[in-house]
């Protein structure tokens, strides 16, 4: 049987749709220090996952952006969230 190379693999997909997200708070390592937040992203209905560590200010901004944009993508190799879609020529 002839082996046919598949044009796409999980690793070749660079940008994925964010379907679900969850913020978690991680306690400070010692008293008097600030804790941090993690943001878990579920990508392409579970085909991928990413966990970001963010401070409280970034978590607040990201929460607002995630709540107010219906379409959110994540560029996996660049570790970049992209919000909304604007049609070209519009």
Contact map, one row per residue, 1 for C-alpha under 8 A:
111000000000000000000000000000000000000000000000000000000000000000000000000000000000000000
111100000000000000000000000000000000000000000000000000000000000000000000000000000000000000
111110000000000000000000000000000000000000000000000000000000000000000000000000000000000000
011111000000000000000000000000000000000000000000000000000000000000000000000000000000000000
001111100000000000000000000000000000000000000000000000000000000000000000000000000000000000
000111111000000000000000000000000000000000000000000000000000000000000000000000000000000000
000011111000000000000000000000000000000000000000000000000000000000000000000000000000000000
000001111101100000000000000000000000000000000000000000000000000000000000000000000000000000
000001111111100000000000000000000000000000000000000000000000000000000000000000000000000000
000000011111100000000000000000000000000000000010000000000000000000000000000000000000000000
000000001111110000000000000000000000000000000000000000000000000000000000000000000000000000
000000011111110000000000000000000000000000000000000000000000000000000000000000000000000000
000000011111111100000000000000000000000000000000000000000000000000000000000000000000000000
000000000011111100000000000000000000000000000000000000000000000000000000001110000000000000
000000000000111110000000000000000000000000000000000000000000000000000000111100000000000000
000000000000111111000000000000000000000000110001000000000000000000000000111100000000000000
000000000000001111100000000000000000000000110000000000000000000000000011110000000000000000
000000000000000111111000000000000000000011111000000000000000000000000011110000000000000000
000000000000000011111000000000000000000011111000000000000000000000000000000000000000000000
000000000000000001111100000000000000000011100000000000000000000000000000000000000000000000
000000000000000001111110000000000000001111000000000000000000000000000000000000000000000000
000000000000000000011111000000000000001110000000000000000000000000000000000000000000000000
000000000000000000001111100000000000111100000000000000000010000000000000000000000000000000
000000000000000000000111110000000000111000000000000000000000000000000000000000000000000000
000000000000000000000011111000000011110000000000000000000000000000000000000000000000000000
000000000000000000000001111100000011110000000000000000000000000000000000000000000000000000
000000000000000000000000111110000111000000000000000000000000000000000000000000000000000000
000000000000000000000000011111111111000000000000000000000000000000000000000000000000000000
000000000000000000000000001111101010000000000000000000000000000000000000000000000000000000
000000000000000000000000000111111000000000000000000000000000000000000000000000000000000000
000000000000000000000000000111111000000000000000000000000000000000000000000000000000000000
000000000000000000000000000101111100000000000000000000000000000000000000000000000000000000
000000000000000000000000000111111110000000000000000000000000000000000000000000000000000000
000000000000000000000000001100011111000000000000000000000000000000000000000000000000000000
000000000000000000000000111110001111100000000000000000100000000000000000000000000000000000
000000000000000000000000111100000111110000000000000011110000000000000000000000000000000000
000000000000000000000011110000000011111000000000000011110010000000000000000000000000000000
000000000000000000000011110000000001111100000000001111000000000000000000000000000000000000
000000000000000000001111000000000000111110000000001111000010000000000000000000000000000000
000000000000000000001110000000000000011111000000111100000000000000000000000000000000000000
000000000000000001111100000000000000001111100000111000000000000000000000000000000000000000
000000000000000001111000000000000000000111111111110000000000000000000000000000000000000000
000000000000000111110000000000000000000011111111110000000000000000000000010000000000000000
000000000000000111100000000000000000000001111111000000000000000000000000000000000000000000
000000000000000001100000000000000000000001111111000000000000000000000000000000000000000000
000000000000000000000000000000000000000001111111100000000000000000000000000000000000000000
000000000100000000000000000000000000000001111111100000000000000000000000000000000000000000
000000000000000100000000000000000000000001111111110000000000000000000000000000000000000000
000000000000000000000000000000000000000111100111111000000000000000000000000000000000000000
000000000000000000000000000000000000000111100001111100000000000000000000000000000000000000
000000000000000000000000000000000000011110000000111110000000000000000000000000000000000000
000000000000000000000000000000000000011100000000011111000000000000000000000000000000000000
000000000000000000000000000000000001111000000000001111100000000000000000000000000000000000
000000000000000000000000000000000001111000000000000111110110000000000000000000000000000000
000000000000000000000000000000000011100000000000000011111110000000000000000000000000000000
000000000000000000000000000000000001100000000000000001111111000000000000000000000000000000
000000000000000000000000000000000000000000000000000000111111100000000000000000000000000000
000000000000000000000000000000000000000000000000000001111111110000000000000000000000000000
000000000000000000000010000000000000101000000000000001111111111000000000000000000000000000
000000000000000000000000000000000000000000000000000000011111111100000000000000000000000000
000000000000000000000000000000000000000000000000000000001111111110000000000000000000000000
000000000000000000000000000000000000000000000000000000000111111111000000000000000000000000
000000000000000000000000000000000000000000000000000000000011111111100000000000000000000000
000000000000000000000000000000000000000000000000000000000001111111110000000000000000000000
000000000000000000000000000000000000000000000000000000000000111111111000000000000010000000
000000000000000000000000000000000000000000000000000000000000011111111101000000000010000000
000000000000000000000000000000000000000000000000000000000000001111111100000000000000000000
000000000000000000000000000000000000000000000000000000000000000111111100000000000000000000
000000000000000000000000000000000000000000000000000000000000000011111111000000000011000000
000000000000000000000000000000000000000000000000000000000000000001111111000000000001000000
000000000000000011000000000000000000000000000000000000000000000000001111100000000011100000
000000000000000011000000000000000000000000000000000000000000000001001111110000001111000000
000000000000001111000000000000000000000000000000000000000000000000000011111000001110000000
000000000000001111000000000000000000000000100000000000000000000000000001111100111100000000
000000000000011100000000000000000000000000000000000000000000000000000000111111111100000000
000000000000011100000000000000000000000000000000000000000000000000000000011111110000000000
000000000000010000000000000000000000000000000000000000000000000000000000001111100000000000
000000000000000000000000000000000000000000000000000000000000000000000000001111110000000000
000000000000000000000000000000000000000000000000000000000000000000000000011111111000000000
000000000000000000000000000000000000000000000000000000000000000000000000011101111100000000
000000000000000000000000000000000000000000000000000000000000000000000001111000111110000000
000000000000000000000000000000000000000000000000000000000000000000000001111000011111000000
000000000000000000000000000000000000000000000000000000000000000011001011100000001111100000
000000000000000000000000000000000000000000000000000000000000000000001111000000000111110000
000000000000000000000000000000000000000000000000000000000000000000000010000000000011111000
000000000000000000000000000000000000000000000000000000000000000000000000000000000001111101
000000000000000000000000000000000000000000000000000000000000000000000000000000000000111111
000000000000000000000000000000000000000000000000000000000000000000000000000000000000011111
000000000000000000000000000000000000000000000000000000000000000000000000000000000000001111
000000000000000000000000000000000000000000000000000000000000000000000000000000000000011111
